[in-house]
């Protein structure tokens, strides 16, 4: 699994401990916004065709329920 995700963080001014904490929090936010962790968890285990079909069916049913509840 390859991901074309590039996360860049600028160095902030301050004490080294504070800079590291700030840079780490920015990195975590950028990674979560890019969806890297979610994608990794999704592809962590093999999913058979039947499991994919059942999962997609459940997702579509939930989506329909959400749309119907808005009306």
N, CA, C and O atoms as a GROMACS GRO file, in nm:
protein
  284
    1UNK      N    1   0.085  -0.117   0.000
    1UNK     CA    2   0.000   0.000   0.000
    1UNK      C    3   0.089   0.123   0.000
    1UNK      O    4   0.172   0.142   0.089
    2UNK      N    5   0.071   0.205  -0.098
    2UNK     CA    6   0.148   0.328  -0.109
    2UNK      C    7   0.053   0.446  -0.099
    2UNK      O    8  -0.058   0.443  -0.152
    3UNK      N    9   0.098   0.548  -0.032
    3UNK     CA   10   0.016   0.667  -0.016
    3UNK      C   11   0.096   0.788  -0.062
    3UNK      O   12   0.211   0.806  -0.022
    4UNK      N   13   0.036   0.869  -0.145
    4UNK     CA   14   0.101   0.989  -0.193
    4UNK      C   15   0.060   1.107  -0.106
    4UNK      O   16  -0.012   1.196  -0.150
    5UNK      N   17   0.105   1.105   0.016
    5UNK     CA   18   0.070   1.208   0.112
    5UNK      C   19   0.197   1.276   0.158
    5UNK      O   20   0.291   1.211   0.202
    6UNK      N   21   0.199   1.407   0.149
    6UNK     CA   22   0.315   1.482   0.192
    6UNK      C   23   0.273   1.577   0.303
    6UNK      O   24   0.187   1.663   0.283
    7UNK      N   25   0.335   1.562   0.419
    7UNK     CA   26   0.302   1.645   0.534
    7UNK      C   27   0.425   1.728   0.567
    7UNK      O   28   0.532   1.674   0.594
    8UNK      N   29   0.408   1.860   0.565
    8UNK     CA   30   0.519   1.948   0.598
    8UNK      C   31   0.481   2.033   0.718
    8UNK      O   32   0.367   2.076   0.733
    9UNK      N   33   0.580   2.056   0.804
    9UNK     CA   34   0.558   2.135   0.924
    9UNK      C   35   0.671   2.235   0.937
    9UNK      O   36   0.789   2.200   0.925
   10UNK      N   37   0.635   2.359   0.962
   10UNK     CA   38   0.737   2.462   0.980
   10UNK      C   39   0.783   2.462   1.126
   10UNK      O   40   0.706   2.432   1.217
   11UNK      N   41   0.908   2.497   1.145
   11UNK     CA   42   0.963   2.502   1.281
   11UNK      C   43   0.913   2.628   1.349
   11UNK      O   44   0.917   2.737   1.293
   12UNK      N   45   0.864   2.612   1.472
   12UNK     CA   46   0.815   2.727   1.548
   12UNK      C   47   0.923   2.773   1.645
   12UNK      O   48   1.016   2.699   1.677
   13UNK      N   49   0.909   2.897   1.689
   13UNK     CA   50   1.009   2.954   1.779
   13UNK      C   51   0.970   2.927   1.923
   13UNK      O   52   0.852   2.918   1.956
   14UNK      N   53   1.067   2.915   2.008
   14UNK     CA   54   1.041   2.888   2.150
   14UNK      C   55   1.141   2.787   2.202
   14UNK      O   56   1.240   2.756   2.136
   15UNK      N   57   1.112   2.734   2.319
   15UNK     CA   58   1.201   2.634   2.377
   15UNK      C   59   1.189   2.504   2.297
   15UNK      O   60   1.086   2.478   2.236
   16UNK      N   61   1.296   2.424   2.298
   16UNK     CA   62   1.291   2.300   2.220
   16UNK      C   63   1.178   2.206   2.258
   16UNK      O   64   1.120   2.141   2.171
   17UNK      N   65   1.146   2.198   2.389
   17UNK     CA   66   1.038   2.109   2.432
   17UNK      C   67   0.904   2.157   2.376
   17UNK      O   68   0.823   2.077   2.330
   18UNK      N   69   0.883   2.288   2.381
   18UNK     CA   70   0.757   2.344   2.331
   18UNK      C   71   0.749   2.329   2.179
   18UNK      O   72   0.643   2.298   2.125
   19UNK      N   73   0.861   2.351   2.111
   19UNK     CA   74   0.862   2.338   1.965
   19UNK      C   75   0.825   2.196   1.925
   19UNK      O   76   0.747   2.176   1.832
   20UNK      N   77   0.882   2.098   1.996
   20UNK     CA   78   0.851   1.959   1.962
   20UNK      C   79   0.704   1.928   1.983
   20UNK      O   80   0.642   1.863   1.898
   21UNK      N   81   0.647   1.973   2.094
   21UNK     CA   82   0.506   1.947   2.122
   21UNK      C   83   0.416   2.011   2.016
   21UNK      O   84   0.319   1.951   1.970
   22UNK      N   85   0.449   2.134   1.979
   22UNK     CA   86   0.370   2.205   1.878
   22UNK      C   87   0.382   2.136   1.744
   22UNK      O   88   0.282   2.115   1.675
   23UNK      N   89   0.504   2.099   1.706
   23UNK     CA   90   0.525   2.032   1.578
   23UNK      C   91   0.457   1.896   1.575
   23UNK      O   92   0.401   1.857   1.472
   24UNK      N   93   0.460   1.823   1.686
   24UNK     CA   94   0.395   1.693   1.693
   24UNK      C   95   0.244   1.706   1.679
   24UNK      O   96   0.180   1.628   1.608
   25UNK      N   97   0.187   1.804   1.747
   25UNK     CA   98   0.041   1.823   1.736
   25UNK      C   99   0.002   1.864   1.594
   25UNK      O  100  -0.101   1.818   1.544
   26UNK      N  101   0.082   1.948   1.529
   26UNK     CA  102   0.053   1.986   1.390
   26UNK      C  103   0.065   1.866   1.297
   26UNK      O  104  -0.016   1.848   1.206
   27UNK      N  105   0.166   1.784   1.321
   27UNK     CA  106   0.185   1.664   1.239
   27UNK      C  107   0.065   1.570   1.253
   27UNK      O  108   0.014   1.520   1.153
   28UNK      N  109   0.021   1.545   1.376
   28UNK     CA  110  -0.093   1.457   1.398
   28UNK      C  111  -0.218   1.511   1.330
   28UNK      O  112  -0.294   1.435   1.271
   29UNK      N  113  -0.240   1.642   1.338
   29UNK     CA  114  -0.357   1.702   1.275
   29UNK      C  115  -0.349   1.688   1.123
   29UNK      O  116  -0.449   1.654   1.059
   30UNK      N  117  -0.233   1.713   1.065
   30UNK     CA  118  -0.217   1.702   0.920
   30UNK      C  119  -0.237   1.558   0.874
   30UNK      O  120  -0.299   1.535   0.770
   31UNK      N  121  -0.185   1.464   0.949
   31UNK     CA  122  -0.199   1.323   0.911
   31UNK      C  123  -0.345   1.280   0.922
   31UNK      O  124  -0.396   1.209   0.835
   32UNK      N  125  -0.413   1.323   1.028
   32UNK     CA  126  -0.554   1.284   1.041
   32UNK      C  127  -0.640   1.351   0.934
   32UNK      O  128  -0.733   1.289   0.883
   33UNK      N  129  -0.610   1.475   0.899
   33UNK     CA  130  -0.685   1.544   0.794
   33UNK      C  131  -0.663   1.478   0.658
   33UNK      O  132  -0.754   1.475   0.575
   34UNK      N  133  -0.544   1.426   0.636
   34UNK     CA  134  -0.514   1.360   0.508
   34UNK      C  135  -0.577   1.222   0.500
   34UNK      O  136  -0.588   1.165   0.391
   35UNK      N  137  -0.617   1.166   0.614
   35UNK     CA  138  -0.683   1.036   0.615
   35UNK      C  139  -0.587   0.919   0.608
   35UNK      O  140  -0.627   0.810   0.567
   36UNK      N  141  -0.463   0.938   0.646
   36UNK     CA  142  -0.362   0.834   0.637
   36UNK      C  143  -0.393   0.720   0.733
   36UNK      O  144  -0.389   0.603   0.694
   37UNK      N  145  -0.425   0.752   0.856
   37UNK     CA  146  -0.450   0.649   0.957
   37UNK      C  147  -0.577   0.571   0.922
   37UNK      O  148  -0.580   0.448   0.933
   38UNK      N  149  -0.682   0.642   0.881
   38UNK     CA  150  -0.806   0.574   0.844
   38UNK      C  151  -0.784   0.480   0.727
   38UNK      O  152  -0.838   0.369   0.724
   39UNK      N  153  -0.706   0.524   0.630
   39UNK     CA  154  -0.676   0.440   0.514
   39UNK      C  155  -0.594   0.319   0.554
   39UNK      O  156  -0.617   0.209   0.504
   40UNK      N  157  -0.500   0.337   0.644
   40UNK     CA  158  -0.418   0.226   0.690
   40UNK      C  159  -0.503   0.123   0.764
   40UNK      O  160  -0.489   0.003   0.742
   41UNK      N  161  -0.591   0.171   0.852
   41UNK     CA  162  -0.676   0.079   0.926
   41UNK      C  163  -0.771   0.004   0.833
   41UNK      O  164  -0.801  -0.113   0.855
   42UNK      N  165  -0.817   0.073   0.729
   42UNK     CA  166  -0.908   0.010   0.634
   42UNK      C  167  -0.839  -0.103   0.558
   42UNK      O  168  -0.902  -0.205   0.530
   43UNK      N  169  -0.712  -0.087   0.525
   43UNK     CA  170  -0.639  -0.186   0.448
   43UNK      C  171  -0.551  -0.276   0.534
   43UNK      O  172  -0.466  -0.348   0.481
   44UNK      N  173  -0.569  -0.272   0.665
   44UNK     CA  174  -0.483  -0.349   0.754
   44UNK      C  175  -0.506  -0.500   0.738
   44UNK      O  176  -0.412  -0.578   0.747
   45UNK      N  177  -0.631  -0.540   0.715
   45UNK     CA  178  -0.665  -0.681   0.702
   45UNK      C  179  -0.730  -0.705   0.567
   45UNK      O  180  -0.793  -0.615   0.510
   46UNK      N  181  -0.716  -0.827   0.518
   46UNK     CA  182  -0.777  -0.863   0.390
   46UNK      C  183  -0.928  -0.872   0.407
   46UNK      O  184  -0.979  -0.926   0.505
   47UNK      N  185  -0.999  -0.819   0.308
   47UNK     CA  186  -1.145  -0.822   0.311
   47UNK      C  187  -1.193  -0.896   0.186
   47UNK      O  188  -1.158  -0.858   0.074
   48UNK      N  189  -1.272  -1.001   0.206
   48UNK     CA  190  -1.320  -1.079   0.092
   48UNK      C  191  -1.426  -1.000   0.015
   48UNK      O  192  -1.475  -0.897   0.062
   49UNK      N  193  -1.461  -1.050  -0.103
   49UNK     CA  194  -1.561  -0.983  -0.185
   49UNK      C  195  -1.695  -0.977  -0.114
   49UNK      O  196  -1.765  -0.876  -0.118
   50UNK      N  197  -1.732  -1.087  -0.047
   50UNK     CA  198  -1.858  -1.090   0.026
   50UNK      C  199  -1.861  -0.990   0.140
   50UNK      O  200  -1.963  -0.925   0.163
   51UNK      N  201  -1.748  -0.978   0.212
   51UNK     CA  202  -1.741  -0.882   0.322
   51UNK      C  203  -1.752  -0.739   0.269
   51UNK      O  204  -1.818  -0.655   0.330
   52UNK      N  205  -1.686  -0.712   0.157
   52UNK     CA  206  -1.695  -0.580   0.096
   52UNK      C  207  -1.838  -0.549   0.056
   52UNK      O  208  -1.887  -0.438   0.081
   53UNK      N  209  -1.905  -0.646  -0.004
   53UNK     CA  210  -2.043  -0.626  -0.048
   53UNK      C  211  -2.134  -0.598   0.072
   53UNK      O  212  -2.216  -0.506   0.067
   54UNK      N  213  -2.119  -0.676   0.179
   54UNK     CA  214  -2.201  -0.655   0.298
   54UNK      C  215  -2.172  -0.519   0.363
   54UNK      O  216  -2.264  -0.450   0.408
   55UNK      N  217  -2.045  -0.481   0.369
   55UNK     CA  218  -2.008  -0.352   0.428
   55UNK      C  219  -2.066  -0.237   0.346
   55UNK      O  220  -2.120  -0.142   0.402
   56UNK      N  221  -2.054  -0.246   0.214
   56UNK     CA  222  -2.109  -0.140   0.128
   56UNK      C  223  -2.260  -0.132   0.139
   56UNK      O  224  -2.318  -0.023   0.136
   57UNK      N  225  -2.325  -0.247   0.152
   57UNK     CA  226  -2.470  -0.249   0.168
   57UNK      C  227  -2.511  -0.180   0.298
   57UNK      O  228  -2.605  -0.101   0.300
   58UNK      N  229  -2.441  -0.212   0.406
   58UNK     CA  230  -2.470  -0.147   0.535
   58UNK      C  231  -2.448   0.004   0.527
   58UNK      O  232  -2.529   0.082   0.578
   59UNK      N  233  -2.337   0.044   0.462
   59UNK     CA  234  -2.308   0.187   0.449
   59UNK      C  235  -2.416   0.258   0.368
   59UNK      O  236  -2.456   0.370   0.402
   60UNK      N  237  -2.462   0.194   0.262
   60UNK     CA  238  -2.566   0.257   0.180
   60UNK      C  239  -2.697   0.267   0.257
   60UNK      O  240  -2.769   0.366   0.244
   61UNK      N  241  -2.729   0.166   0.336
   61UNK     CA  242  -2.852   0.171   0.416
   61UNK      C  243  -2.844   0.284   0.519
   61UNK      O  244  -2.942   0.355   0.540
   62UNK      N  245  -2.729   0.300   0.583
   62UNK     CA  246  -2.712   0.409   0.680
   62UNK      C  247  -2.725   0.545   0.611
   62UNK      O  248  -2.786   0.637   0.665
   63UNK      N  249  -2.667   0.556   0.491
   63UNK     CA  250  -2.675   0.681   0.416
   63UNK      C  251  -2.820   0.713   0.381
   63UNK      O  252  -2.863   0.828   0.392
   64UNK      N  253  -2.896   0.613   0.339
   64UNK     CA  254  -3.038   0.634   0.306
   64UNK      C  255  -3.116   0.677   0.429
   64UNK      O  256  -3.201   0.766   0.420
   65UNK      N  257  -3.089   0.615   0.543
   65UNK     CA  258  -3.158   0.653   0.666
   65UNK      C  259  -3.128   0.798   0.703
   65UNK      O  260  -3.218   0.871   0.746
   66UNK      N  261  -3.004   0.839   0.687
   66UNK     CA  262  -2.967   0.978   0.718
   66UNK      C  263  -3.041   1.073   0.625
   66UNK      O  264  -3.094   1.175   0.670
   67UNK      N  265  -3.045   1.040   0.496
   67UNK     CA  266  -3.114   1.127   0.400
   67UNK      C  267  -3.263   1.133   0.430
   67UNK      O  268  -3.323   1.240   0.421
   68UNK      N  269  -3.324   1.020   0.464
   68UNK     CA  270  -3.467   1.017   0.494
   68UNK      C  271  -3.500   1.092   0.623
   68UNK      O  272  -3.607   1.152   0.635
   69UNK      N  273  -3.409   1.088   0.719
   69UNK     CA  274  -3.436   1.156   0.845
   69UNK      C  275  -3.427   1.309   0.829
   69UNK      O  276  -3.488   1.382   0.907
   70UNK      N  277  -3.353   1.356   0.730
   70UNK     CA  278  -3.342   1.499   0.705
   70UNK      C  279  -3.469   1.555   0.645
   70UNK      O  280  -3.502   1.673   0.663
   71UNK      N  281  -3.540   1.472   0.572
   71UNK     CA  282  -3.663   1.519   0.505
   71UNK      C  283  -3.776   1.537   0.597
   71UNK      O  284  -3.884   1.576   0.554
   0.00000   0.00000   0.00000
